[in-house]
Amino acid sequence: MENSLLIVHHDTGIAIVQFNRPEVLNALNMALMAELVDTLEALDKDDDVRCIVLTGNEKAFAAGADIKEMAGATAIDMLHRDQFARWDRIRKVKTPIIAAVSGFALGGGCELMMTCDMVVASETTRIGQPEINIGVMPGAGGTQRLTRAVGKVKAMEMVLTGSMITADEALQWGLVNRVVPVEVFLDEAKALAREIASKPPVAVRLAKEAVLRSFDTTIEGGLEFERKNFYMLFASEDQKEGMQAFVEKRKAEWKGR
């Protein structure tokens, strides 16, 4: 599937979704976000897709929102537009999403990267929330997800100064999983996606759901949710196959049910 805003490729067990606005460093306009959400939701319903890689190009994952679309808007315009509602739909995608990031991941690009479940970054990656420099602040989760990822003081500095951090700093702060040479950043993300795609799909989805729940509840509530998902997996064929394969010392064959 290929069109003007996204390029989608399928590989065994995985899908690669690539932004296709290189002339504006993959700025996230409303049309692109609408198409992205529809695409991710469609892939989420595809049983053949067990992990998704979201990427841009070597120069930019996404350099932020399309400012031209917002420059003349009023508060009421933004309220009615409700453009961030789409971001809530991305968070509900059950299939794991890996961001393959190179170059700029700024503003909305940083926020979208943090909405993904894992991040593989190239050495050239530069991450930031520079909204303060144009008179606003992060609005798609930047103040919340960044703080949870790197802590209050680091998030406060990035948000209030608009400064960028390097890939190595992002790794040290726990914002990305790994940093690799720019020549292989997408290949590394695909390799991680294939590894996840090789695992039992139902268990992967419920495990992702449980990890995300930890951000929304108390430790007691999270533990209760984890136990229920754990017990639920004993109703799956994959649990029976996985444990039997372990006992028989053979490779399990997952069916996703």
Backbone hydrogen bonds in HBPLUS format (Angstrom, degrees):
<---DONOR---> <-ACCEPTOR-->    atom                        ^
c    i                          cat <-CA-CA->   ^        H-A-AA   ^      H-
h    n   atom  resd res      DA  || num        DHA   H-A  angle D-A-AA Bond
n    s   type  num  typ     dist DA aas  dist angle  dist       angle   num
A0008-VAL N   A0001-MET O   2.99 MM   7  5.33 168.8  2.00 166.2 166.0     1
A0003-ASN N   A0006-LEU O   3.21 MM   3  5.85 153.4  2.29 164.7 172.6     2
A0020-ASN N   A0005-LEU O   2.89 MM  15  4.85 144.5  2.02 141.2 133.0     3
A0007-ILE N   A0018-GLN O   2.87 MM  11  5.07 151.4  1.95 144.3 153.0     4
A0018-GLN N   A0007-ILE O   2.79 MM  11  5.07 165.4  1.81 153.7 158.5     5
A0009-HIS N   A0016-ILE O   2.88 MM   7  5.09 160.9  1.92 146.9 153.1     6
A0016-ILE N   A0009-HIS O   2.75 MM   7  5.09 166.3  1.77 152.8 157.7     7
A0011-ASP N   A0014-ILE O   2.93 MM   3  5.24 176.8  1.93 148.5 149.5     8
A0014-ILE N   A0011-ASP O   3.07 MM   3  5.24 151.5  2.16 114.2 123.0     9
A0050-ARG N   A0013-GLY O   2.76 MM  37  5.38 166.4  1.78 137.8 142.6    10
A0015-ALA N   A0051-CYS O   3.12 MM  36  6.66 145.4  2.25 150.2 160.3    11
A0053-VAL N   A0015-ALA O   2.82 MM  38  6.21 164.0  1.85 163.4 168.6    12
A0017-VAL N   A0053-VAL O   2.76 MM  36  6.08 168.9  1.77 173.4 177.1    13
A0055-THR N   A0017-VAL O   2.90 MM  38  6.28 159.0  1.94 162.1 165.8    14
A0019-PHE N   A0055-THR O   2.92 MM  36  6.41 158.5  1.97 154.0 157.4    15
A0024-VAL N   A0021-ARG O   3.08 MM   3  5.87 160.5  2.12 123.8 128.9    16
A0026-ASN N   A0021-ARG O   2.81 MM   5  4.43 161.1  1.85 135.5 132.1    17
A0025-LEU N   A0022-PRO O   3.20 MM   3  4.78 162.8  2.23 107.4 104.5    18
A0027-ALA N   A0024-VAL O   3.12 MM   3  5.70 136.8  2.31 113.5 123.0    19
A0063-ALA N   A0025-LEU O   3.02 MM  38  5.63 152.4  2.10 159.3 166.7    20
A0028-LEU N   A0064-GLY O   2.80 MM  36  6.09 162.4  1.83 148.5 153.7    21
A0033-MET N   A0029-ASN O   3.05 MM   4  6.35 164.7  2.08 155.6 159.9    22
A0034-ALA N   A0030-MET O   2.93 MM   4  6.06 156.5  1.98 146.1 152.5    23
A0035-GLU N   A0031-ALA O   3.05 MM   4  6.23 161.2  2.08 146.5 151.4    24
A0036-LEU N   A0032-LEU O   2.79 MM   4  5.97 154.1  1.86 149.7 158.0    25
A0037-VAL N   A0033-MET O   2.96 MM   4  6.11 167.9  1.98 150.6 152.7    26
A0038-ASP N   A0034-ALA O   3.13 MM   4  6.31 167.7  2.15 147.4 151.1    27
A0039-THR N   A0035-GLU O   2.91 MM   4  6.01 155.4  1.97 145.5 152.8    28
A0040-LEU N   A0036-LEU O   2.86 MM   4  6.09 165.5  1.88 157.2 160.5    29
A0041-GLU N   A0037-VAL O   2.97 MM   4  6.11 160.2  2.01 151.4 156.8    30
A0042-ALA N   A0038-ASP O   3.00 MM   4  6.16 149.2  2.10 141.0 149.4    31
A0043-LEU N   A0039-THR O   2.93 MM   4  6.19 160.7  1.97 152.3 157.4    32
A0044-ASP N   A0040-LEU O   2.90 MM   4  6.02 144.0  2.03 140.2 150.6    33
A0045-LYS N   A0042-ALA O   3.16 MM   3  5.33 140.4  2.32  99.4 110.0    34
A0046-ASP N   A0043-LEU O   3.04 MM   3  5.03 155.1  2.11 102.3 110.2    35
A0049-VAL N   A0046-ASP O   3.03 MM   3  5.55 161.3  2.07 116.5 122.4    36
A0052-ILE N   A0096-PRO O   2.95 MM  44  6.24 163.0  1.98 159.2 164.7    37
A0098-ILE N   A0052-ILE O   2.75 MM  46  6.15 164.4  1.77 162.4 167.2    38
A0054-LEU N   A0098-ILE O   2.79 MM  44  6.08 163.0  1.82 155.0 160.4    39
A0100-ALA N   A0054-LEU O   2.85 MM  46  6.04 164.5  1.87 153.6 157.9    40
A0057-ASN N   A0060-ALA O   3.01 MM   3  5.49 161.6  2.04 132.8 138.7    41
A0104-PHE N   A0059-LYS O   3.12 MM  45  6.60 150.4  2.22 133.5 129.7    42
A0061-PHE N   A0104-PHE O   2.95 MM  43  5.84 143.2  2.09 135.7 146.9    43
A0062-ALA N   A0104-PHE O   3.20 MM  42  6.21 150.1  2.30 147.9 156.0    44
A0106-LEU N   A0062-ALA O   3.11 MM  44  6.58 146.8  2.22 145.6 155.7    45
A0069-GLU N   A0066-ASP O   3.09 MM   3  5.84 148.0  2.20 118.6 126.0    46
A0070-MET N   A0067-ILE O   2.93 MM   3  5.29 145.8  2.05 109.3 119.6    47
A0071-ALA N   A0067-ILE O   2.93 MM   4  5.88 140.4  2.09 161.7 173.8    48
A0073-ALA N   A0070-MET O   3.04 MM   3  5.24 163.8  2.07 115.3 120.5    49
A0078-MET N   A0074-THR O   3.01 MM   4  6.36 161.0  2.05 153.8 157.7    50
A0079-LEU N   A0075-ALA O   2.93 MM   4  6.18 149.1  2.03 142.5 151.7    51
A0080-HIS N   A0076-ILE O   2.95 MM   4  6.17 164.5  1.98 153.7 156.2    52
A0081-ARG N   A0077-ASP O   2.83 MM   4  5.97 151.7  1.91 147.9 157.1    53
A0082-ASP N   A0078-MET O   3.03 MM   4  6.09 153.7  2.10 143.4 148.5    54
A0085-ALA N   A0082-ASP O   3.18 MM   3  5.84 166.3  2.20 118.3 122.6    55
A0087-TRP N   A0084-PHE O   3.00 MM   3  5.27 131.9  2.24 103.1 115.4    56
A0088-ASP N   A0085-ALA O   3.17 MM   3  5.32 129.0  2.45  97.7 110.2    57
A0089-ARG N   A0086-ARG O   3.01 MM   3  5.13 124.1  2.33  96.5 111.0    58
A0090-ILE N   A0086-ARG O   3.16 MM   4  6.62 145.1  2.28 145.3 154.8    59
A0091-ARG N   A0087-TRP O   3.20 MM   4  6.52 155.3  2.26 146.2 151.8    60
A0092-LYS N   A0089-ARG O   3.14 MM   3  5.18 138.7  2.31  96.4 108.0    61
A0093-VAL N   A0090-ILE O   3.06 MM   3  5.41 165.5  2.08 113.0 117.6    62
A0117-ASP N   A0097-ILE O   2.80 MM  20  5.38 142.4  1.94 143.3 155.5    63
A0118-MET N   A0097-ILE O   3.37 MM  21  6.77 145.1  2.50 148.2 151.7    64
A0099-ALA N   A0118-MET O   2.85 MM  19  6.21 168.3  1.87 156.4 154.1    65
A0120-VAL N   A0099-ALA O   2.87 MM  21  6.23 164.7  1.90 168.0 173.1    66
A0101-VAL N   A0120-VAL O   2.83 MM  19  6.14 163.1  1.86 161.3 166.6    67
A0122-SER N   A0101-VAL O   2.81 MM  21  6.26 145.3  1.93 156.9 168.6    68
A0126-ARG N   A0103-GLY O   2.83 MM  23  5.79 154.6  1.89 140.2 138.3    69
A0105-ALA N   A0126-ARG O   2.89 MM  21  6.14 154.2  1.96 166.2 162.5    70
A0128-GLY N   A0105-ALA O   3.21 MM  23  6.64 155.0  2.28 143.4 143.4    71
A0109-GLY N   A0106-LEU O   2.75 MM   3  4.86 144.2  1.88 143.0 132.5    72
A0107-GLY N   A0128-GLY O   2.85 MM  21  6.27 141.5  2.00 134.5 147.1    73
A0110-CYS N   A0107-GLY O   3.03 MM   3  5.29 121.5  2.39 103.1 116.7    74
A0111-GLU N   A0107-GLY O   2.98 MM   4  6.34 160.1  2.02 152.0 158.3    75
A0112-LEU N   A0108-GLY O   2.81 MM   4  5.92 152.9  1.88 142.0 149.1    76
A0113-MET N   A0109-GLY O   2.98 MM   4  6.09 155.7  2.04 139.5 146.5    77
A0114-MET N   A0110-CYS O   2.97 MM   4  6.24 154.2  2.04 147.5 154.0    78
A0115-THR N   A0111-GLU O   3.05 MM   4  6.29 127.5  2.34 135.3 149.0    79
A0115-THR N   A0112-LEU O   3.08 MM   3  4.98 133.8  2.31  94.3 107.4    80
A0116-CYS N   A0113-MET O   3.15 MM   3  5.42 142.0  2.30 101.5 111.9    81
A0177-ASN N   A0119-VAL O   2.81 MM  58  5.39 154.6  1.87 142.7 151.4    82
A0121-ALA N   A0178-ARG O   3.00 MM  57  6.23 176.6  2.00 165.1 164.2    83
A0180-VAL N   A0121-ALA O   2.91 MM  59  6.37 153.7  1.98 155.1 163.7    84
A0125-THR N   A0122-SER O   3.13 MM   3  5.52 167.6  2.14 117.2 119.5    85
A0123-GLU N   A0180-VAL O   2.94 MM  57  5.85 123.1  2.27 153.8 157.8    86
A0127-ILE N   A0165-ILE O   3.01 MM  38  5.32 160.6  2.05 149.4 154.1    87
A0165-ILE N   A0127-ILE O   2.77 MM  38  5.32 153.2  1.85 149.2 157.7    88
A0133-ASN N   A0130-PRO O   2.94 MM   3  5.75 154.4  2.00 125.3 131.7    89
A0134-ILE N   A0131-GLU O   2.96 MM   3  5.60 166.1  1.98 120.6 125.2    90
A0136-VAL N   A0131-GLU O   3.27 MM   5  5.38 161.9  2.30 139.1 133.7    91
A0135-GLY N   A0132-ILE O   3.29 MM   3  5.21 164.1  2.31 106.2 106.1    92
A0144-GLN N   A0141-GLY O   3.12 MM   3  5.29 127.1  2.41 101.3 115.4    93
A0145-ARG N   A0141-GLY O   2.81 MM   4  5.75 161.8  1.84 165.7 170.6    94
A0146-LEU N   A0142-GLY O   3.26 MM   4  5.51 145.4  2.39 123.6 133.7    95
A0148-ARG N   A0144-GLN O   3.11 MM   4  6.32 158.6  2.15 146.5 152.4    96
A0149-ALA N   A0145-ARG O   2.95 MM   4  6.10 140.9  2.11 141.7 152.4    97
A0149-ALA N   A0146-LEU O   3.13 MM   3  5.04 123.0  2.47  91.3 106.1    98
A0150-VAL N   A0146-LEU O   2.87 MM   4  6.03 168.6  1.88 161.5 162.9    99
A0151-GLY N   A0147-THR O   2.84 MM   4  4.75 143.3  1.97 129.3 136.3   100
A0155-ALA N   A0151-GLY O   3.11 MM   4  6.11 161.0  2.15 150.9 156.9   101
A0156-MET N   A0152-LYS O   2.77 MM   4  5.85 159.4  1.82 154.3 160.8   102
A0157-GLU N   A0153-VAL O   3.09 MM   4  6.24 156.7  2.15 140.7 146.2   103
A0158-MET N   A0154-LYS O   3.05 MM   4  6.32 166.5  2.07 152.1 155.3   104
A0159-VAL N   A0155-ALA O   2.89 MM   4  6.03 166.5  1.90 157.2 160.9   105
A0160-LEU N   A0156-MET O   2.89 MM   4  5.82 163.4  1.92 149.0 154.2   106
A0161-THR N   A0157-GLU O   2.98 MM   4  5.76 146.2  2.10 143.1 149.9   107
A0162-GLY N   A0158-MET O   2.91 MM   4  5.27 136.5  2.10 127.3 138.3   108
A0170-ALA N   A0166-THR O   2.97 MM   4  6.22 157.8  2.02 147.0 153.5   109
A0171-LEU N   A0167-ALA O   2.93 MM   4  6.22 146.9  2.05 146.1 155.2   110
A0172-GLN N   A0168-ASP O   2.97 MM   4  6.24 160.5  2.01 147.8 152.7   111
A0173-TRP N   A0169-GLU O   2.92 MM   4  6.09 146.1  2.03 148.3 157.6   112
A0175-LEU N   A0170-ALA O   2.79 MM   5  4.98 156.3  1.84 162.3 158.8   113
A0174-GLY N   A0171-LEU O   3.20 MM   3  5.22 159.1  2.24 102.4 108.8   114
A0184-VAL N   A0181-PRO O   3.02 MM   3  5.77 158.5  2.07 120.8 126.8   115
A0188-GLU N   A0184-VAL O   2.85 MM   4  6.01 159.0  1.89 161.4 166.6   116
A0189-ALA N   A0185-PHE O   3.13 MM   4  6.33 152.5  2.21 138.8 145.9   117
A0190-LYS N   A0186-LEU O   2.91 MM   4  6.17 156.6  1.96 150.2 156.7   118
A0191-ALA N   A0187-ASP O   2.90 MM   4  6.14 153.8  1.97 145.4 152.7   119
A0192-LEU N   A0188-GLU O   3.03 MM   4  6.30 156.3  2.09 146.2 151.7   120
A0193-ALA N   A0189-ALA O   2.90 MM   4  6.13 154.5  1.97 145.0 152.9   121
A0194-ARG N   A0190-LYS O   2.80 MM   4  6.07 155.3  1.86 152.6 158.8   122
A0195-GLU N   A0191-ALA O   3.04 MM   4  6.28 151.6  2.13 142.6 150.2   123
A0196-ILE N   A0192-LEU O   3.08 MM   4  6.39 159.7  2.12 149.5 154.0   124
A0197-ALA N   A0193-ALA O   2.81 MM   4  6.03 155.0  1.88 147.7 155.8   125
A0198-SER N   A0194-ARG O   3.03 MM   4  6.17 124.8  2.34 137.7 149.9   126
A0198-SER N   A0195-GLU O   3.22 MM   3  5.25 142.4  2.37  95.5 106.1   127
A0199-LYS N   A0196-ILE O   3.06 MM   3  5.49 164.3  2.09 114.0 119.0   128
A0204-VAL N   A0200-PRO O   3.02 MM   4  6.21 156.6  2.07 155.8 163.3   129
A0205-ARG N   A0201-PRO O   3.03 MM   4  6.24 163.1  2.06 150.1 153.6   130
A0206-LEU N   A0202-VAL O   3.03 MM   4  6.26 166.6  2.05 153.8 157.2   131
A0207-ALA N   A0203-ALA O   2.86 MM   4  5.91 151.5  1.94 145.7 154.1   132
A0208-LYS N   A0204-VAL O   2.92 MM   4  6.13 161.1  1.96 150.4 155.2   133
A0209-GLU N   A0205-ARG O   3.01 MM   4  6.21 161.4  2.05 146.4 151.7   134
A0210-ALA N   A0206-LEU O   3.00 MM   4  6.19 149.8  2.09 140.8 148.3   135
A0211-VAL N   A0207-ALA O   2.99 MM   4  6.28 160.3  2.03 153.7 158.2   136
A0212-LEU N   A0208-LYS O   3.03 MM   4  6.27 168.8  2.05 157.6 160.2   137
A0213-ARG N   A0209-GLU O   3.03 MM   4  6.18 144.4  2.16 139.0 148.9   138
A0214-SER N   A0211-VAL O   3.12 MM   3  5.47 142.2  2.27 104.8 115.0   139
A0215-PHE N   A0212-LEU O   3.13 MM   3  5.81 160.2  2.17 117.5 122.6   140
A0216-ASP N   A0213-ARG O   2.92 MM   3  5.25 154.8  1.98 112.7 120.9   141
A0222-GLY N   A0218-THR O   2.84 MM   4  6.03 157.2  1.89 150.6 157.7   142
A0223-LEU N   A0219-ILE O   2.92 MM   4  6.02 158.5  1.96 145.7 150.8   143
A0224-GLU N   A0220-GLU O   3.07 MM   4  6.27 156.0  2.13 145.2 151.6   144
A0225-PHE N   A0221-GLY O   3.02 MM   4  6.22 157.2  2.07 144.7 150.9   145
A0226-GLU N   A0222-GLY O   2.88 MM   4  6.09 159.5  1.92 149.8 155.7   146
A0227-ARG N   A0223-LEU O   2.98 MM   4  6.19 162.1  2.02 148.5 152.4   147
A0228-LYS N   A0224-GLU O   3.13 MM   4  6.37 160.0  2.17 147.4 152.4   148
A0229-ASN N   A0225-PHE O   3.08 MM   4  6.37 160.7  2.12 152.3 157.1   149
A0230-PHE N   A0226-GLU O   2.87 MM   4  6.10 155.2  1.93 150.5 158.4   150
A0231-TYR N   A0227-ARG O   2.82 MM   4  6.08 167.1  1.84 157.3 159.4   151
A0232-MET N   A0228-LYS O   2.89 MM   4  6.02 155.0  1.95 143.9 151.6   152
A0233-LEU N   A0229-ASN O   3.20 MM   4  6.41 142.4  2.35 142.7 150.1   153
A0233-LEU N   A0230-PHE O   3.24 MM   3  5.48 131.7  2.49 100.5 111.9   154
A0234-PHE N   A0231-TYR O   3.01 MM   3  5.59 156.5  2.07 115.2 122.5   155
A0235-ALA N   A0232-MET O   2.96 MM   3  5.68 161.2  2.00 121.2 125.0   156
A0236-SER N   A0233-LEU O   3.07 MM   3  5.29 163.0  2.10 109.4 113.2   157
A0241-GLU N   A0237-GLU O   2.89 MM   4  6.17 163.4  1.92 154.8 159.9   158
A0242-GLY N   A0238-ASP O   2.73 MM   4  5.76 160.8  1.77 147.0 152.8   159
A0243-MET N   A0239-GLN O   3.06 MM   4  6.15 169.0  2.07 151.1 153.4   160
A0244-GLN N   A0240-LYS O   3.01 MM   4  6.01 154.8  2.07 142.4 150.3   161
A0245-ALA N   A0241-GLU O   2.83 MM   4  5.88 157.8  1.88 147.9 154.3   162
A0246-PHE N   A0242-GLY O   3.05 MM   4  6.21 149.4  2.15 137.9 146.1   163
A0247-VAL N   A0243-MET O   3.02 MM   4  6.28 159.6  2.06 145.6 150.3   164
A0248-GLU N   A0244-GLN O   2.88 MM   4  6.11 155.5  1.94 148.4 155.7   165
A0249-LYS N   A0245-ALA O   2.84 MM   4  5.76 105.0  2.41 134.7 151.2   166
A0250-ARG N   A0245-ALA O   2.96 MM   5  5.10 165.8  1.98 143.1 147.8   167
A0249-LYS N   A0246-PHE O   3.21 MM   3  4.99 154.5  2.28  96.5 104.0   168
